[in-house]
Amino acid sequence: PALEPCDLDITLVTHNSASWLPGLLQSLVEQDYPLGHIALYALDNASSDDTLALLEDFAAGQGRALRDVRVVAAPNAGFGTSQNRAIGLGQAPFVLVTNPDIEFHHDSITTVVAQALADTPETGSWELRQMPYEHPKHYHPVTWETSWSSHACVLLRRRALDVVGGYDERIFLYGEDVELSYRLRAQGWALRYCPMATVTHHTYREPDEVKPAQYIGSAVANAYLRFRHGRLGDAAMGVVLLGALLFRSPFPGARRQLGRRIVHDLLPRVPALLAERRRAAVPGLAPFREFNYELTRDGAFVPAATLSTTPLVSIVTRTMPGRGAFLRQAGVSVLRQTYPNLEWIVVEDGGDTQRDLVTDMAQATGRAARYQSLPRKGRSEAGNQGLALATGQWLMFLDDDDLL
């Protein structure tokens, strides 16, 4: 069915972002989502370049196609504080938080809003997939749930934000998205990854680039979150990790800057953070992995490939009676692939019990799927039958208890 658009607030915090804004703003007005349902609330944190002028020119020109545009100049109070203020300017049921170095693809907003509207009311956020470097954390391949969301570009349910109180304004920059994610989950909200909705994020000029502000801010934030949301062992490990960093200097002045932030920003807050942790501890909420907040995938700086052609790929799954629960999960992982041209071939060996499941899943996703039942012949015969039904240029076997 066609998407019934709803009102959406986009919130943007800028600081000396003039080099990125033309790309972001142009990509916004080129969305296939109705612009009359979109409001843009931009809060500029004391920029010294042309950022404010670019935003004001947009508001007076192309931005008039939007439902509302407001530009606020303010002192630099940090990302979380400024985002809370920008979010408070609107009332739409969904808020799209975005960085200024993002460029939307033409269907980014339509795709993520469609996912949100079709999702359960207990889901609080939907993270868009970043390109060319996909965020390397793990997410569930069937439900797309994740333990935390990057807020470089994320859709949030306003009701969920209201329940948890928005961003923690004690965090100036970096880590505020993880912290908010933990509080959302502690209140029962699910966090969803939305790989079908893509954006380009100009976050690194080169792979493995060390950005001083990110290096310092992320290190302090990791310890902050360990004190606030981790177990006592996590907090102790945070002290060890920070101590280890004080012996490294990946750029001039790194140890001095880190030491200053620890003394002035972290240590005075430790008693309050530990008290908050005791009042709101949820076991297993924060799966810390050294300086990461989740298991990470290899290849963080492998750019996503752009294919000039997309030949049909046939994925053959052999199954048996009584395997419906496994087959459903395998099917979800196949039919939700971002690759656009595939077919799912299911051969049931020894029964005709999974036909409706395959048909229903194909109809729900709009993907091509075919089902064939056989008398009990064994895996080899079922595999050969699947190959005979396949029409793709490329073939893949996927067992019914495996996930793509």
C-alpha positions, 0 to 999 in steps of 0.5 A, spaced: 500 500 500 502 507 498 505 510 504 500 515 508 505 521 510 505 523 517 508 530 519 516 529 521 521 534 524 528 534 522 533 537 527 540 539 526 545 542 530 551 545 527 558 548 528 562 551 523 558 546 518 558 551 512 562 546 507 557 540 508 550 544 509 549 545 501 549 537 500 545 536 506 540 541 504 539 540 497 538 532 498 533 534 503 529 538 498 530 533 493 526 527 497 521 523 494 517 524 501 512 530 501 516 536 503 509 539 506 510 534 511 517 536 513 519 541 518 527 543 519 529 546 526 536 548 526 540 550 532 547 553 530 552 553 536 556 559 535 559 558 528 564 562 526 564 561 518 558 561 513 553 556 517 548 561 519 548 565 513 547 558 509 541 556 514 538 563 513 538 563 506 535 556 505 529 558 510 528 564 506 528 560 499 528 553 498 526 551 505 519 555 504 517 548 501 517 545 507 512 545 513 516 549 517 523 552 518 526 555 524 534 557 525 536 559 532 543 562 533 546 560 540 552 559 544 555 552 544 552 548 549 554 541 546 550 536 541 545 533 546 543 540 549 542 543 543 538 537 540 534 537 546 532 545 544 531 543 537 527 537 538 523 542 543 521 547 537 517 541 534 511 537 535 511 532 530 510 524 532 517 523 529 523 526 529 529 525 525 536 527 528 541 528 523 548 531 522 550 536 518 555 532 514 549 527 512 546 527 505 540 524 504 538 519 498 532 520 494 528 515 498 531 516 505 526 519 509 520 515 505 523 508 507 525 509 514 518 513 515 514 507 512 518 502 516 516 506 523 509 506 521 509 499 520 513 497 526 510 496 533 508 501 538 514 499 542 519 501 538 523 507 539 528 509 534 530 507 527 537 508 525 539 509 517 544 505 514 550 510 513 554 509 506 560 508 504 562 506 511 556 502 514 557 502 522 560 496 524 556 494 530 552 487 530 544 487 529 539 482 529 539 479 522 531 477 523 528 483 527 534 488 526 534 490 533 540 493 536 543 495 543 544 502 541 543 506 535 548 511 532 545 518 531 548 521 525 542 520 522 536 516 526 528 517 526 526 517 533 519 516 536 517 523 540 513 519 545 519 515 547 524 521 547 518 524 552 518 518 556 526 518 557 527 526 557 531 526 551 539 527 551 543 527 557 546 534 557 552 533 561 555 529 555 558 535 551 559 531 544 560 523 543 557 518 546 550 521 547 547 517 542 549 511 546 547 513 553 540 515 550 539 508 547 541 505 553 535 509 557 530 508 551 532 500 552 531 501 560 524 503 559 522 498 554 523 501 547 526 497 542 531 500 537 531 498 530 536 498 524 533 500 518 538 498 512 534 499 507 534 506 508 541 509 506 544 516 507 551 518 505 555 520 511 562 524 510 565 522 516 572 520 515 576 523 509 580 517 509 580 510 513 582 510 520 583 517 520 584 519 528 580 526 529 582 529 536 575 531 538 572 524 537 578 521 540 578 525 546 570 525 547 569 518 545 574 516 551 571 520 556 564 518 554 566 510 554 568 511 562 562 516 563 557 510 560 561 505 564 559 508 571 552 510 569 550 504 566 555 498 567 556 493 572 562 495 577 566 491 573 565 495 567 566 501 571 573 499 574 575 497 566 573 504 564 578 506 569 584 501 566 582 503 559 583 511 561 589 510 564 592 506 558 590 511 554 594 516 558 600 513 555 599 514 548 599 520 544 596 519 537 596 526 536 600 532 539 597 534 546 593 528 546 595 526 553 594 533 556 587 534 553 585 527 555 587 528 562 584 535 563 577 532 560 578 526 566 579 531 571 574 537 569 568 533 566 569 526 568 571 525 576 566 530 579 561 526 576 562 519 578 559 519 585 552 522 581 553 517 576 554 511 580 548 513 584 544 513 578 546 507 576 544 503 583 537 506 582 536 504 575 541 498 574 538 493 568 543 487 568 546 486 561 543 493 558 550 495 556 555 490 553 561 493 553 567 491 549 573 495 551 572 502 547 566 499 543 559 498 546 557 492 542 561 486 538 564 489 532 564 487 525 571 487 521 571 491 515 569 498 518 572 501 512 571 497 507 566 502 502 559 499 500 560 497 493 556 500 488 553 495 482 553 497 475 548 491 474 544 486 479 543 479 476 538 475 479 540 471 485 537 464 486 537 462 494 535 455 495 533 452 502 531 445 503 526 444 509 522 439 512 515 438 516 516 441 523 521 446 521 517 452 520 520 456 526 527 456 523 524 457 516 521 463 517 527 466 520 531 464 514 526 467 510 526 473 513 533 474 513 533 472 505 527 477 503 529 483 507 536 483 503 538 490 501 540 486 494 534 488 490 534 482 485 533 475 488 528 469 488 527 465 494 526 457 492 524 453 498 523 445 497 520 441 503 522 434 503 517 429 505 511 434 506 507 440 504 506 444 511 510 450 509 507 452 503 502 458 506 508 460 510 512 461 504 507 464 500 505 469 506 512 471 506 513 473 499 506 477 499 508 481 505 515 483 502 513 483 495 519 479 493 519 473 489 519 466 492 517 459 490 515 453 494 515 446 492 513 439 496 516 433 495 515 426 497 521 424 502 527 423 497 533 426 501 537 432 501 540 431 495 534 430 491 531 436 494 537 440 492 537 438 485 529 440 485 531 447 488 536 448 482 531 446 477 526 451 479 532 456 480 532 462 474 538 466 477 544 467 474 547 466 481 545 460 486 546 460 493 544 454 498 541 456 505 539 451 510 533 453 514 536 454 520 541 459 518 541 466 517 544 471 511 
